Amino acid sequence: MTAFSSTQPFLKAHPSHYTFTTFYMLAKELGIRYDMLKERKGMTTSSTSLSTNQASVQTELFRPPLTYPVHPYDEMLTRTAERYPEHVAVISKGVNLTYRELEALVNAFANALQELGVSKGQKVCLFMTNRAEYVISWFAVTRLGATVSPINPSYKEREVAYQIDNSESVAVVVQHDLLPLVEARRTETPTLQSVIVVGSNLHQPSAHVYAFSQLVRTHPPTPPPRPQTGWEGMVALPYSSGTTGLPKGVMLSHKNLVCNAYQSIATARITFEDRMLVFLPLYHIYGIMLMGCAVASGARLVLMERFEPERSLQLIQEQGITLLYSVPQVLSTLSEWPQLDAYDMHTVRFTQCGAAPVPPALAHRFQERTHIPVMTSYGLTEASPGTHSNPVYDPQLIKVETIGLPIHDTQQKIVDIETGERELGVGEEGELITRSDR
């Protein structure tokens, strides 16, 4: 792994402190030279102004270093429930929960999991589509100091069994219609002790199978005893497919997810007044980031099980959505939707588009049809996840043909592909290396 050192040139570094990714690009597409963005400790001796479309950024004041509260991941919810108890936290298919109610349900389910034997350091898989119970389960597991391992709900039997077994999970919270996929290969998941079923009280009871609804009804909403959770302790184990072999678990710490949530909030200027439409899957690192951003800021999380163009437009209008999270295919579909002009979308501040390259022509087309700025960004699971995004406070600074600029407390460098050591100039194609202590 190659990464940036604050005191030396790029050198080999330990993976727990650094992030590496290969992303081919033209340095000139960033619109600046990298040396404008180098770390401030002894590396930049003069201020620089970055100009884009007649707008400018004073780089020494652009995305300055931040301070980060040091606390367990789940405490983001507790803090927000104390600040904004009656603000709506989650809306999903007839469910409407305030932050006070969400905190109570998380405590109840955490108490239930603890009674089932789940404890600090153990793994619990979540195997569901987007729904309120996903958010409740996510924070309940982390509240016990256990680790969440989200499973892609489109997985088949073999893939489900592989992740449960490979992660050594002791429990799985599963949507009722996905339960057969878990049960089909129980003999291949020897560590699995408890199966909690969401969305149905009518499943056939069997040994070690429990109904989610009954567990939250029969356990107290008071906080369970919180274990001593280390800042560097693992809180999430999402699986990411590489170029070879089976998907591999990516170990993310409390520090990783808490700091990246605050970095993302600062970069996108998210507040408790925002309303986020999320149809991107919560099992994916993109969705994990959005859960953290919403809960840490006090924003409203409006969930959809999957993207449906007409329903998305209805929710934008009905809920006064301010933040729309998308991928290129969503922009394409909405841009060509016949009834698009029938909906009021004036409340949307911007759409953040990532997970795949965004064709500039598509972004411009979407902006023309909706008058919503497209903010392109970049990240990866190993970075938990955000590393780059365009500024959101001035549309003139957004360059949709790029991944944007490094987020707070993140350094980057573009080097040659052959050695990974020679820094490239403007217009040269190479490899992007990013690093953050967060």
Secondary structure, DSSP 8 states (H G I E B T S, - for coil): -EE--SSSSSEE--TTT-------EEGGGGSS-GGGSS-STTT--S--EEEETTEEEEGGGSS---------TTHHHHHHHHHSTTSEEEEETTEEEEHHHHHHHHHHHHHHHHHTT--TT-EEEEE--SSHHHHHHHHHHHHTT-EEEE--TT--HHHHHHHHHHHTEEEEEEEGGGHHHHHTTGGG-TT--EEEEES-S-S---TTEEEHHHHHHSS-SS--------TTSEEE--EE--SSSS-EE--EEHHHHHHHHHHHHHHHT--TT-EEEE-S-TTSHHHHHHHHHHHHHT-EEEE-SS--HHHHHHHHHHHT--EEEE-HHHHHHHHT-TTGGGS--TT--EEEE-SS---HHHHHHHHHHH---EEEEEE-GGGSSEEEE--SS-GGG--TTS--EE-TT-EEEEE-TTTS-SB--TT-EEEEEEE---
